[in-house]
C-alpha cells in the first residue's frame, strides 16, 4: 500500500495552540479592510493626491498583486522545501511586510504618487505570501466537510478580532483625548502591524505542523496547463465568482465608509455616547462586532442547510439591510448602528464559508487529476477577493470626482445622490448575484463525502 498524506497526519492544533496557529491573522487584518477604509482617504485628502490619482494607484497595485497571487500559489504547491510548502514563505515575508507597513503609514513630507505606488506594491507582495500560505495551510488541516467550516470559522474569528483591535484604539483615544485625525489612524495601523506580525508568524510556525503533500501521480503541469484545468472546473469558477461579488459588496461599503458617514449621514461631531462625542468609526467597529457574532451563527446554519445555502442566506440579509438604510430618518443614529451591525453579521459568512467550500472543490480537482493544488486554488480566491476590494476604490473614486464630489466637504445634492446610489445599489446587485450562484451549488455534504471516499479508495 502506498503512503498517503494522512499516514503522518498531525491533525489540526486544538485550544490555545490553534489560536497561536491562527494569530498571524491578528496582524494581517490591519492591511485588509482598514487599508481600504483609511489609507485611500488619507492619501487623497490630507496628503493632496486627489481622488482620481489615489484610486488609480490602488487599482493598479491591486491588479499587479492579483497577477502575482496565482504564480505564488502555483509555486508553493510545486516547489516544496525541507521545511514544508507554507511555513518558510511566511517567515521570510513577515519582517519585509512590517517594514513596508511602517513606510506606507508614515510617509515623509512631500510623499507623492510614486511613493504610494512603490510601497503599495511591496506591501501587497509580502501580505499575499503570508496570507496565501496561511489560509492554504488551514485548508489542509482537515478532510471533513463540517470540520473545514469550523477551522475556517476560527481563523476568520481571529482575523475579525484583529480588525477590532486596530479599529478600537483610535476610537477610544478620540473619546478620551478629543477627535482622532485620519493621519493618527493610519499611523496606528503601521505600528500595530510592525510590532505584531513578526511575533505571530513565528508563534504560528512553531506550534503547528503541515500535513505531508500527497504523492505526485505524474508530471506536474506548467502554469499555463494548471490554468486550463482551472477554467474547466465549473464549481471552482462559481465559488470564485461568489467571492468576487462578496468582496465587491464589502469593498464598496468599506471604501465609501468615510464619505458616507461624514457627508451623506453627516455623523461627524453628531454622535454621542453618554454625552461624550464619539467618532463615526464606532459604526465600523459595530460592523466587525456583527461579523464576530455572525461567524458562529452562519457556522451553525451551515451544519443544518449546507455551506452554500448559508452563504446565500447571508446575501439575502445584506440585500434587506442596504434596501432599507436610506429610509432611516436623519438623527436616528441607533437605526444606523443597527444597519452596520446587520451588514456586519452578513459579511461574516463569506470569508470562512467560501474557503471551506473551496477546500471541497480542491477534493473534486484532486479526484480528477490526482494532484493537490490547494495553494493555487486559494491563490485564485485571494485574487478574486483583492479584485473585489480594488475595483471600488479604483472606479468609484474617479466616478465620484466626475460627479463633482469633494472629498474635503461642501457637496451639493447631485454629488451626494451619486454617493448614495453607489453605496446602496451596487451592494444589492452583488448580493443578488451571490444568491443566484450559491443556491444550487453542486458540492454539498453528500457530494463531498463521495469525493473523499473516492480519494481514499484511490490511495489504497
N, C-alpha and C positions, 0 to 999 in steps of 0.2 A: 504493500500500500504506500502511495506517495505521501510525503509530508504535506500538510496543508497549513494555511495561515493560522489555523486555530490550535495547532499542536502545542505551541508555546504561548497561548493567549493569556496575557496577564489580567484581562478583564478591565473594565473601567474603574478608576480610583473611586473611593467612597468617602462620604463625610467631608471632613475638613481637607483631606487630600484632594478631593475633587475641586473644592473651592480654590486651592492653590494651583491646580491644573488650569482652571478657568480664569485665574486672576489677571493674565495679560489683557483680558477684555476691559478691566477697570481703566487701563491707560489708553487702549485703542479707542474706547468710546469718546475720548476727548476730541479726536480728529474725525469722528463720524459726523453726527448731526451738528455739534457745536461749531465745527469749522464752516459748515454751510450757513448756519444762522448768523454768526457774529463776524467771521473774517471777511466775507464779501462786503458787508455793510461798512466795516471798518476801513477797508482799503478804498471803497467807492466814495465814502463820505469824508471822515476826518483826514485821511491821507491824500484826498483830492484826485484819485484816479478816474472817478466818474463811473456811472452805471455801465455804459457800453464797454469800455476797456476792461473793467473788472470782470464783467460777465463773460466776455470772450476769453480772457486768460483762464478763468476757472474751467470753462468748457474745453478749451484746447488741452490743458493739462490733464483733465479727466479722461478725454478720449485717448490721449497718449497712454495714460495709465491703463485704460481698457485694453489696448493692444498688448501691453506687457503682461496683463493678467493671464491670458491664455498660454503665452510662452512660458511663464513661471510655473503654471500648473502642470503643463506637459513635462517640463524639465524635472520638476521634483518627483513626478511619477517615474520617469525614465532613468534618472541618474541618482540612485540611492547612494548614500555614503555609509561608512562604517558606523556612524552614529545615528543612522536612520534617514528617512526621507524628509522629515519635517523639522526636527529639533535644531539642526545645525544652522539652517537659514534664519530661524528665529533669533538665535544667539548672535549671529553676525549682524543682523539688521537692527537690533534694539538700540545700541549706542548711536548708530548713524541716524535713526529716526529721532532720537532725543535731541541731537544736535540740530537737526533740521527744524524741529518744533520751536526751539529757542530762537533760531534765526528768523523764522516767519512771524512769530508772535512779538518779537522785539525789533522791529525794523529800524534802521538808523535814520537820522534826519535826511530827507531828500530821497528816500527809497521810492522807486517808481515802478513802472510796468515790468521792466527787465528783472528787477529784484524779486518781485512777486512771482513771475514766471519761473525763474531759476529755482527758488526754494520750494514752490509748489510741486515742481517736477520731482525733486529729490524726496520730499516728504511722502509723496504718494507711492514712490517706488518701495521705500522701506516699509511703509504701512501695509502695502499689498503683500509683501513677502511674509511678514509676521502674521497678518490676519488670515491669509490663504492657508498657510501651513497649519495654523492653529485650528481652523474650522474643519479642514480636511482630516486632521488628526482626530478631532472629536467625532467626526462621522464614522471613522474606522474603529471606534471603541466597542461597537456592538452590532450584531446582525439582526436583532429583534425589532419588529415593526414598532411596537409601543415604546420600548426602551430607547430607541433612537430619538423619539419625540421627547422623552424625559431628559436625555442628555443634552439635546439642543436647547430645550427649555431652560435647563440650569445654566448653560453657557450664556444664553440670552439674558437671564436674570442678572448675572454678574455684569454683563455689558450695560444693562439699564441702571444698575447700581452705580456704575462708573459715571454714567451721564448725570445722575442725580448729584453725585459728589462734586463734579466740576461745575454744575449749574447752581447749586445751592449756595456756594461760597460767596459769589458776588451779591446774591440777593440778601443774605444775612448781613454782609458788610454794608450794603446800601441802607438796610433798616437801622443799623447801629450808628453809622458814621455819615449818613446822607446818601444822596444818589450816586450810584456807581457808573462811571463812564464806560463807553464801549471799549476804549483802549485798555482799561483795567481788566475788563472781562477777557479780552484776548490775551493779555499778559498772564492772567491766571491759568488759562489753558496751557500756555507754554511751560510754565513752572511745573504744573501738575504732571504733564507728560514726561518732561525731562527727568523728574525725580522717580516717578512710579514705574515707568516702562521697563528699564533695565532690571529692576529688582523683581518684578512679577514674572518676567520672561525666564529669569534664572530659576526661580522657585518652580515654575511650571515644568521645565525640562528635567528638574531633579526629582520630582515626586511621581511622575507618570512615565510609563514605557510605551513605545509604539508596538503595535501588532506587526508581526513579520509580514512582508508583502507576499501575496500568492505567487507560487512558482510560475514563471512565464511559459506559455504554451507554444510560442512561435516567435517569429521575427517581430520586433517592436515596430509599430507603424511610425512613419515620419509625421511631422507636424501637419502637413497638408492631408495625409491619409487619415489622421486622427480627426481632423475637422470634417472630412467627408462622412466618417462614421457618425459624428455628432448630428449632422444635418439629416441623416437617415433614421433618427430616433425621435419620433413624434412626441412621446411623453416628455422627453427632455426639453424639446422646444416649447411645449406648453408650460412647464413649470418655470422655465426661464422667462417666458413672456409674462407670466403672473408676477414673478419677482421684479421684472422691469416696471410693470404697472404699479406695483406696491411702492417701489422706490420713487416713481414719478409723483404719486399721490402724496407721499410723505415729504418728498423734496420740495414740492410746491408749497405745502403748508409751512415747512420749516424755512425755506428760502425767503418767503414773504412775511415771516413772523414779525420782524422788527417793524416793517411798514404797516402791516395790518393792525397791530396793537397800538402803535403810536399815532397813526394818521387816519386809518379807517374807523377804528373803535375809539380813538382819542383817549387812551388809558394812561398816558404818561402824566404823572402827578395827580391822577384822578382816583387811583386805587388806594385804599387804606385798610389796615387790619388793626382793630382796637385803637383807632385814632392815629396810628403810625403810618405814614405814607410808605407804600411798597412798590417795588419795581414791577412793571408788567411781565418781566421774566418769570415771575411766580406762576404765570399761566403755563409757561413752557415746563416748569417743574411739575405742574399738575399732569401734563401730558405723559411724562415719564413715570410718575406715580401710577397713572392709569395703566401704562404698559406693564409695569411690575405686577399690578393686580391682575391684569389680563392674562399673563402667561399661564398661571395655574388654572384659570377658568377655561382657556382655549385648550389646554392640555387635557383637562377632564372631558371636555366636549369631544375632542378627537378620539378618546377612548370609546365613546359611545357611537359617534357617527362617522368616524374616519377623519384622517388629517385633511383631505381635500374639502370635505363639507365644512369643517371647522374654519378653514381659510375663507370659503365663500361666505359663511355667516359673519365673519369679521368685516368683510367688504360691505355687506348689507348694513351693518351698524354704521360704518363710515358714511355711506350714502345718506342715511337718515340724518346723521349729525350735520353734515355740510348743507343738506337741503333746508335745514331749519335755522341755521346760525344767523342769517341776515334778518330774520324776523325778531331777533332779540331787541327789545326797546333800549334806547340809549340810557346809560346809567345802571342797567341791570347787570352788574358785574358778576353776581352769583350765577346767572344763567350762562354767561360767557365762560366762567370757570367750569360749569357742568359740560359745556361743549368741548373744552380742551381735555377734560377728564375722559369723556366718552370716546373722542378720537384717539386718545392715548391707549385706552383699552383695545380699540380696534387695531391700532398699529402694532400691538403686542403680539399678534398671531403670526404674520408672515415671516418675520426674521428667523423664528425657530422651526415653524412647521414647514416652510418651503425647503429648508435644509434637510429636515427629516424625510420629506418626500423625495428630495434629490438623492439621498442615500439609497432609497429603494430603486430609483432609476439607475443608479450605479450597478445594482444587482442585475437589472434587466440587461444592461450593456455587457456585463461580465458573463451572463448566461449565453449571450450570442457570440462573443468574441474570445472569451477565455482570459481577458485582460482586465485588471482593476485600475480604472482611471479616475480614482476619487479626486486627485489633485486637479486634473484637467477639468472635470465637471464642476468642481467647486470654484475653480478659476473663472469658468464661464458664468456662474451665478454671481461671482464678485463683479464681473464685467457688467452684467445687466443692472445690478444694484447701483454701481457707480454711474452708469449712464442715466439711471433714474434720478440720481441726485445732481448730476452735472447739467442736464438739459434745462431744468427750471431756472437756474442762475444764468446759464449761457443764452437762453432765449427770452425768458420773461423780463430780465433786467433791461435788455435793449428794447423790448416791446413797450415796457413802461416808459422808457425815455422817449420813444416815438409818440406816445400818448401825452407827453408833456408832464410826466410825473417828476416831481422834485424830491430827491431823497432827503433833503435837509428841511422840508416843510413847505407850507403855503401852496397847497394843491387845490384846484377847482373841482367841481362836481364830475366833470368828464374824466379827469385823471383818476379820481377815486372810484368812479364807476368801473373803469377798466381793471383797477386793482381788485375790486370786489368780484368781478366776473371771473378773473383768473383764479382767485383764491377759492371760490366755491364751485364753479362749473367744471374746471379741469379735474379736480379730485373725484367728482361724481362720475365723470366719464371713465376715468381709470378704474374705479371700483366696479362699475358695471361690466367692464371687460374681465375683471378677475372672477366675478360670479359666473360669467359665460364659460370661461376656460376651466374652472375648477369643479363645477357641479358634477360633471360626469367623468372625472379623471379616471383613467383605466386601471391604475395600480392601487387597489385598496388592500385591506388586511389579508383577504383570502389570496389575492393575486401575488402579494409579496411572499406569503408562506409557500406558495407553489414554486416561486423562483428560488427561495432558499433551499427547498427540498431538491430541486434540480441541481443546484450548485454543489450541495453536499454529496449527492449520488455521483456526480461527475468527478469529485475529488477522490473517490474510493478506487 
